[in-house]
Each structure stands twice: as C-alpha cells, then as structure tokens.
Amino acid sequence: TTPPPPLTKPPAISLGKPSLRHRLESYYSLISPDAISDAEKWKANFEIIHAKYGGTVEGERRLSKKLAKKYGDRVRLLVAPYHPSS
C-alpha cells in the first residue's frame, strides 16, 4: 500500500479567499458532502459565494447565518475575526 499524502497546513483564518474556501470545504464536508463532490461545480459555486459574502466580517456573518438557517446550527461556519489594518 502507498502511504497517504502528507497533510498540508490549512491557511490562517482570515478574510482571504483561500481561508474562506478552506473553512467552507471543512463545513460542507461535515454538513453536506454532496455540495463539494463535483469539483467544477463547487469551484463555480464558491466563486459566487465569495463574490457575495467574502472579504468582510459582516459578509461572513451573513453567510454563517444563512447556512445555519438552511442546515441547522449544530455546526456553524467559522467566521474570520476582525483585524483592523495598521
């Protein structure tokens, strides 16, 4: 048997696109794996989600609330903390 691929370190939790994608993929893998099973469809859906909710704490909060309303709040999307730029 071949060994499993090495684990990669997830991106730091931030308002960045890679962070949101990682957090959403983690969320959906627990709640609705079918949502991310088709890589091309997921990529297109993620771009729509990011354009609508990504990049701001308030946008991520709205997304988290929307997902909790749709799937329940047993597991919630981790929202990036606010970090004022210096």
C-alpha positions, -999 to +999 in steps of 0.1 A: +000+000+000+011+035-006+013+060+023-013+088+024-003+121+010+013+145+036-010+168+054-009+204+043-012+232+067-045+250+063-044+287+055-046+310+085-081+321+094-085+354+077-109+373+054-088+360+024-103+338-003-081+307+005-092+308+041-129+311+033-126+283+008-109+260+033-135+268+060-164+263+037-150+230+024-145+218+060-180+229+069-196+212+038-176+180+043-195+176+077-229+190+067-234+183+030-206+165+013-225+164-020-222+202-022-184+198-028-183+164-045-183+178-081-151+199-082-160+221-111-195+228-098-181+236-063-155+259-078-182+279-096-204+279-065-176+291-044-168+320-067-205+331-064-204+327-026-171+346-023-183+375-045-215+378-024-202+372+011-164+371+011-139+397+022-158+413+052-166+401+086-202+412+081-205+393+049-191+361+065-216+366+094-245+368+069-232+337+052-229+318+085-264+328+095-278+317+061-260+283+063-273+278+099-308+286+087-305+261+058-286+233+076-293+239+113-269+254+138-254+222+152-222+230+132-215+266+123-192+282+098-162+297+115-162+335+108-129+352+105-122+377+133-120+414+126-084+427+124-080+464+118-052+471+094-024+492+108 
